[in-house]
Amino acid sequence: MKMNELKGFCAMPKTITLRLSDENYDAFAAYAKAENRNLANTIETLAMKQLEEALFADAFEMEEILANKDLLRRLKTGSRQAKKKRGKFVG
């Protein structure tokens, strides 16, 4: 359950202050206009897309991961050890 859905409470969106150079502002504004979006929605949408790309593997990467049997075996071993609180954390 998401924190903003806790006990039926719906949290309000957060407001932040963002400093942009004139050049970057103009680029975002032009993109927003071309996409028929407001500036805030454009920045949020592009930021979330970048975040998803940084956090998650794309289809090609997943295909490579799933094809690597040795890697999968080691991941499963590590997962089992973590559940048993065995092994050591390497940071």
Wavefront OBJ file of the C-alpha trace (Angstrom):
o trace
v 0.000 0.000 0.000
v 1.305 3.444 -0.873
v 1.725 5.905 1.967
v -0.645 8.413 0.362
v -3.393 5.737 0.302
v -3.035 4.923 4.006
v -6.426 4.772 5.736
v -8.185 6.375 2.773
v -6.103 9.536 3.066
v -5.055 10.957 -0.271
v -1.985 13.175 0.085
v -1.751 16.348 -1.926
v 0.917 16.579 -4.615
v 4.153 18.181 -3.456
v 5.371 21.498 -4.796
v 9.058 22.114 -5.373
v 11.125 25.039 -6.587
v 13.300 24.289 -9.588
v 15.901 26.658 -10.959
v 16.473 26.406 -14.701
v 18.719 28.363 -16.989
v 16.881 30.383 -19.620
v 18.094 27.914 -22.243
v 16.770 24.881 -20.348
v 13.493 26.631 -19.512
v 12.974 27.463 -23.185
v 13.718 23.843 -24.157
v 11.204 22.467 -21.635
v 8.604 25.066 -22.626
v 8.985 24.252 -26.327
v 8.673 20.524 -25.627
v 5.621 21.112 -23.440
v 3.947 23.173 -26.154
v 4.703 20.542 -28.814
v 3.231 17.821 -26.570
v 0.246 20.008 -25.584
v 1.171 19.720 -21.890
v 1.763 22.246 -19.170
v 5.339 22.848 -18.056
v 5.032 21.127 -14.658
v 3.512 18.001 -16.215
v 6.222 17.938 -18.887
v 9.050 18.130 -16.364
v 7.444 15.484 -14.122
v 6.779 13.136 -17.047
v 10.316 13.426 -18.408
v 11.845 13.022 -14.938
v 9.790 9.879 -14.240
v 10.730 8.403 -17.617
v 14.409 8.974 -16.857
v 14.017 7.504 -13.372
v 12.329 4.371 -14.729
v 15.090 3.931 -17.306
v 17.726 4.269 -14.597
v 16.047 1.887 -12.134
v 14.726 -0.886 -14.355
v 16.195 -3.081 -17.073
v 14.748 -2.697 -20.546
v 13.555 -5.672 -22.621
v 16.960 -6.208 -24.259
v 18.753 -6.168 -20.895
v 16.215 -8.587 -19.396
v 16.693 -10.950 -22.330
v 20.447 -10.943 -21.687
v 19.963 -11.487 -17.950
v 17.515 -14.357 -18.433
v 19.828 -16.013 -20.981
v 22.753 -16.000 -18.522
v 22.196 -19.240 -16.574
v 25.236 -18.715 -14.314
v 24.029 -15.259 -13.324
v 20.522 -16.576 -12.602
v 21.943 -19.364 -10.449
v 24.036 -16.879 -8.454
v 21.076 -14.513 -8.043
v 18.905 -17.355 -6.732
v 21.643 -18.422 -4.321
v 22.047 -14.862 -3.082
v 18.303 -14.473 -2.657
v 18.063 -17.687 -0.610
v 21.000 -16.585 1.565
v 19.461 -13.151 2.113
v 16.155 -14.714 3.224
v 18.100 -16.822 5.738
v 20.101 -13.706 6.752
v 23.311 -15.455 5.745
v 26.293 -14.162 3.834
v 27.667 -10.668 4.029
v 26.638 -7.360 2.563
v 29.091 -5.948 0.034
v 28.496 -2.253 -0.463
l 1 2 3 4 5 6 7 8 9 10 11 12 13 14 15 16 17 18 19 20 21 22 23 24 25 26 27 28 29 30 31 32 33 34 35 36 37 38 39 40 41 42 43 44 45 46 47 48 49 50 51 52 53 54 55 56 57 58 59 60 61 62 63 64 65 66 67 68 69 70 71 72 73 74 75 76 77 78 79 80 81 82 83 84 85 86 87 88 89 90 91
